Amino acid sequence: MVHVAKVLTLLTCAVFAPAAGTANEAISFDGSWKEQGFLRLFSNDFGQRGRQLDIVSDGTVSLLWRNRPIGTACLILA
């Protein structure tokens, strides 16, 4: 049986700027992001390559996260 891995490049990001003003910031996938898996489920394979994020998923579930400065948030969905 052959399993075909799907390469996903789904990136959803919302930036909530502090009340003092807004700042556009390029997202950098520099290796500082951490993967969070779920019990009894296999994890995705993430490739952090600067301004590009590669996601390989074959019926797997996990998320990628990192700490952000107060007043900002970013979510990567796969």
Backbone as a printed PyTorch tensor [residue, N CA C, xyz], in Angstrom:
tensor([[[ 0.8380, -1.1740,  0.0000],
         [ 0.0000,  0.0000,  0.0000],
         [ 0.8880,  1.2440,  0.0000]],

        [[ 0.6390,  2.1240, -0.8990],
         [ 1.4570,  3.3260, -1.0330],
         [ 0.7380,  4.5050, -0.3860]],

        [[ 1.4630,  5.1990,  0.4810],
         [ 0.9170,  6.4090,  1.1020],
         [ 1.5260,  7.6130,  0.3980]],

        [[ 0.6880,  8.5040, -0.0380],
         [ 1.1710,  9.7110, -0.7030],
         [ 1.0890, 10.8680,  0.2860]],

        [[ 2.2300, 11.4480,  0.5710],
         [ 2.2780, 12.5960,  1.4920],
         [ 1.8910, 13.8560,  0.7380]],

        [[ 1.0610, 14.6320,  1.3470],
         [ 0.6470, 15.8990,  0.7440],
         [ 1.4950, 17.0180,  1.3240]],

        [[ 2.0240, 17.8230,  0.4590],
         [ 2.7990, 18.9770,  0.9130],
         [ 1.8530, 20.1660,  0.9490]],

        [[ 1.6850, 20.6840,  2.1300],
         [ 0.7640, 21.7930,  2.3410],
         [ 1.5380, 23.0690,  2.6070]],

        [[ 1.0650, 24.1100,  2.0580],
         [ 1.6410, 25.4110,  2.3910],
         [ 0.5200, 26.3490,  2.8190]],

        [[-0.2410, 25.8750,  3.7680],
         [-1.3520, 26.6520,  4.2880],
         [-0.8470, 27.4930,  5.4470]],

        [[-0.9460, 28.7600,  5.2860],
         [-0.4580, 29.6680,  6.3200],
         [-1.5370, 30.6990,  6.6010]],

        [[-2.0310, 30.6900,  7.8150],
         [-3.0140, 31.6870,  8.2220],
         [-2.4190, 32.4610,  9.3810]],

        [[-2.3200, 33.7500,  9.1890],
         [-1.6880, 34.5460, 10.2360],
         [-2.5090, 35.8020, 10.4830]],

        [[-2.7940, 36.0560, 11.7360],
         [-3.4680, 37.2920, 12.1150],
         [-2.5700, 38.0120, 13.1090]],

        [[-2.3240, 39.2580, 12.8630],
         [-1.4740, 40.0370, 13.7590],
         [-2.3530, 41.0570, 14.4700]],

        [[-2.3750, 40.9680, 15.7760],
         [-3.1430, 41.8940, 16.5850],
         [-2.1640, 42.9010, 17.1690]],

        [[-2.1670, 44.0850, 16.6160],
         [-1.1950, 45.1080, 17.0130],
         [-1.6060, 45.7530, 18.3320]],

        [[-0.6400, 46.1640, 19.1190],
         [-0.9610, 46.8720, 20.3560],
         [-1.6240, 48.2110, 20.0590]],

        [[-2.2910, 48.7510, 21.0410],
         [-3.0290, 50.0020, 20.8630],
         [-2.1320, 51.1580, 20.4440]],

        [[-0.8580, 51.0720, 20.7270],
         [ 0.0620, 52.1650, 20.4040],
         [ 0.2400, 52.3610, 18.9020]],

        [[-0.0550, 51.3670, 18.1110],
         [ 0.1080, 51.4940, 16.6720],
         [ 0.2400, 50.1230, 16.0390]],

        [[ 0.3280, 50.1090, 14.7090],
         [ 0.4620, 48.8350, 14.0130],
         [ 1.8380, 48.7360, 13.3860]],

        [[ 2.3210, 47.5320, 13.2980],
         [ 3.6150, 47.2860, 12.6600],
         [ 3.5010, 46.0100, 11.8410]],

        [[ 3.8250, 46.1070, 10.5640],
         [ 3.8380, 44.9170,  9.7230],
         [ 5.1670, 44.2130,  9.9100]],

        [[ 5.0920, 42.9340, 10.1940],
         [ 6.2900, 42.1560, 10.4590],
         [ 6.2710, 40.9180,  9.5760]],

        [[ 7.3460, 40.6870,  8.8380],
         [ 7.4550, 39.4650,  8.0470],
         [ 7.6580, 38.2940,  8.9980]],

        [[ 6.9780, 37.2120,  8.7170],
         [ 7.1180, 36.0240,  9.5570],
         [ 8.3410, 35.2500,  9.1070]],

        [[ 9.1950, 34.9210, 10.0520],
         [10.4090, 34.1700,  9.7570],
         [10.3330, 32.8000, 10.4160]],

        [[10.4410, 31.7680,  9.6010],
         [10.4750, 30.3960, 10.1100],
         [11.9440, 30.0080, 10.2370]],

        [[12.5350, 30.4710, 11.3430],
         [13.9810, 30.3990, 11.5450],
         [14.4170, 29.2730, 12.4770]],

        [[13.5220, 28.3320, 12.7390],
         [13.8630, 27.2460, 13.6440],
         [13.4560, 27.5110, 15.0850]],

        [[12.9680, 28.7250, 15.3770],
         [12.5480, 29.0450, 16.7400],
         [11.1280, 28.5580, 17.0340]],

        [[10.4180, 28.1180, 16.0010],
         [ 9.0630, 27.5960, 16.1620],
         [ 9.1240, 26.1890, 16.7350]],

        [[ 8.1670, 25.8480, 17.5810],
         [ 8.0830, 24.5320, 18.2220],
         [ 6.8370, 23.8040, 17.7260]],

        [[ 6.9520, 22.4930, 17.6160],
         [ 5.8050, 21.6830, 17.2030],
         [ 5.0910, 21.1400, 18.4320]],

        [[ 3.7610, 21.1780, 18.3980],
         [ 2.9410, 20.5890, 19.4520],
         [ 2.1000, 19.4810, 18.8390]],

        [[ 2.3920, 18.2490, 19.2190],
         [ 1.6090, 17.1100, 18.7550],
         [ 0.4740, 16.8220, 19.7230]],

        [[-0.3130, 15.8170, 19.3920],
         [-1.4430, 15.4210, 20.2180],
         [-1.3360, 13.9350, 20.5310]],

        [[-1.7670, 13.5480, 21.7210],
         [-1.6910, 12.1570, 22.1480],
         [-2.3760, 11.2280, 21.1460]],

        [[-1.7500, 10.1050, 20.8840],
         [-2.2640,  9.0450, 20.0150],
         [-2.4080,  9.4600, 18.5540]],

        [[-1.8630, 10.5860, 18.1670],
         [-1.9050, 11.0260, 16.7700],
         [-0.4770, 11.2690, 16.2870]],

        [[-0.2100, 10.9230, 15.0460],
         [ 1.1050, 11.1780, 14.4670],
         [ 1.2280, 12.6560, 14.1170]],

        [[ 2.4520, 13.1710, 14.1590],
         [ 2.7090, 14.5880, 13.9050],
         [ 3.0470, 14.8530, 12.4470]],

        [[ 2.8380, 16.1020, 12.0290],
         [ 3.2470, 16.5580, 10.7030],
         [ 4.7650, 16.7080, 10.6580]],

        [[ 5.3050, 16.8350,  9.4660],
         [ 6.7160, 17.1800,  9.2890],
         [ 6.7760, 18.6280,  8.8160]],

        [[ 7.4330, 19.4850,  9.5950],
         [ 7.5520, 20.8960,  9.2610],
         [ 8.9680, 21.1930,  8.7920]],

        [[ 9.0850, 21.9370,  7.7060],
         [10.3720, 22.4090,  7.2160],
         [10.4060, 23.9220,  7.3110]],

        [[11.1690, 24.4420,  8.2600],
         [11.2730, 25.8850,  8.4540],
         [12.4160, 26.4080,  7.6020]],

        [[12.0750, 27.1930,  6.5770],
         [13.0770, 27.6720,  5.6260],
         [12.9540, 29.1790,  5.4260]],

        [[13.2780, 29.9170,  6.4730],
         [13.2580, 31.3780,  6.3600],
         [11.8450, 31.9160,  6.2380]],

        [[11.5050, 32.5010,  5.0840],
         [10.1700, 33.0570,  4.8730],
         [ 9.2060, 32.0210,  4.3140]],

        [[ 9.6380, 30.7740,  4.2360],
         [ 8.7950, 29.6980,  3.7100],
         [ 8.6650, 28.5850,  4.7460]],

        [[ 7.4570, 28.0470,  4.8480],
         [ 7.1900, 26.9230,  5.7370],
         [ 6.6500, 25.7780,  4.8960]],

        [[ 7.3260, 24.6350,  4.9340],
         [ 6.8500, 23.4390,  4.2430],
         [ 6.2060, 22.5250,  5.2720]],

        [[ 5.0450, 21.9720,  4.9090],
         [ 4.3460, 21.0580,  5.7990],
         [ 4.0400, 19.7830,  5.0300]],

        [[ 4.4970, 18.6570,  5.5620],
         [ 4.1860, 17.3640,  4.9690],
         [ 3.2380, 16.6610,  5.9290]],

        [[ 2.0570, 16.3050,  5.4010],
         [ 1.0300, 15.7030,  6.2330],
         [ 0.4300, 14.5070,  5.5140]],

        [[ 0.3460, 13.3870,  6.2090],
         [-0.2720, 12.1860,  5.6530],
         [-1.2390, 11.6400,  6.7010]],

        [[-2.3790, 12.3160,  6.8410],
         [-3.3450, 11.9330,  7.8590],
         [-2.8610, 12.2320,  9.2620]],

        [[-2.0340, 13.2710,  9.4100],
         [-1.4320, 13.6120, 10.6900],
         [-1.9600, 14.9490, 11.2050]],

        [[-1.7720, 15.1830, 12.4950],
         [-2.2730, 16.4100, 13.1150],
         [-1.2350, 16.9450, 14.0960]],

        [[-0.8900, 18.2120, 13.9770],
         [-0.0610, 18.9090, 14.9530],
         [-0.0970, 20.3890, 14.6220]],

        [[ 0.4510, 21.2050, 15.4940],
         [ 0.5210, 22.6360, 15.2080],
         [ 1.9140, 23.1490, 15.5070]],

        [[ 2.2090, 24.3000, 14.9360],
         [ 3.5160, 24.9320, 15.0830],
         [ 3.3080, 26.2450, 15.8250]],

        [[ 4.1340, 26.5200, 16.8350],
         [ 3.9480, 27.7200, 17.6350],
         [ 5.2870, 28.2960, 18.0790]],

        [[ 5.2360, 29.5570, 18.4830],
         [ 6.3750, 30.1970, 19.1410],
         [ 5.8600, 31.3380, 19.9980]],

        [[ 6.6530, 31.7260, 20.9710],
         [ 6.2970, 32.8730, 21.8060],
         [ 6.3360, 34.1340, 20.9650]],

        [[ 5.4290, 35.0610, 21.2420],
         [ 5.3650, 36.3320, 20.5260],
         [ 5.4070, 37.4700, 21.5350]],

        [[ 5.8190, 38.6500, 21.0940],
         [ 5.7830, 39.8060, 21.9890],
         [ 4.3480, 40.0840, 22.4440]],

        [[ 4.2040, 40.6570, 23.6080],
         [ 2.8800, 41.0040, 24.1210],
         [ 2.1750, 41.9090, 23.1230]],

        [[ 0.9170, 41.6020, 22.8460],
         [ 0.1250, 42.4110, 21.9240],
         [ 0.0890, 41.8720, 20.5120]],

        [[ 0.8080, 40.7910, 20.2310],
         [ 0.7740, 40.2100, 18.8920],
         [ 0.4890, 38.7170, 19.0000]],

        [[-0.0730, 38.1700, 17.9390],
         [-0.3390, 36.7320, 17.9020],
         [-0.2560, 36.2560, 16.4630]],

        [[ 0.2060, 35.0470, 16.2850],
         [ 0.2810, 34.4690, 14.9510],
         [-0.0270, 32.9850, 15.0700]],

        [[-0.8570, 32.4610, 14.1670],
         [-1.2730, 31.0700, 14.2140],
         [-1.0020, 30.4040, 12.8800]],

        [[-0.3370, 29.2740, 12.9050],
         [-0.0650, 28.4810, 11.7090],
         [-0.9390, 27.2430, 11.7780]],

        [[-1.7600, 27.0360, 10.7720],
         [-2.6570, 25.8860, 10.7520],
         [-2.2240, 24.8880,  9.7040]],

        [[-2.2470, 23.6280, 10.0460],
         [-1.9320, 22.5810,  9.0740],
         [-2.8360, 21.3940,  9.2910]]])
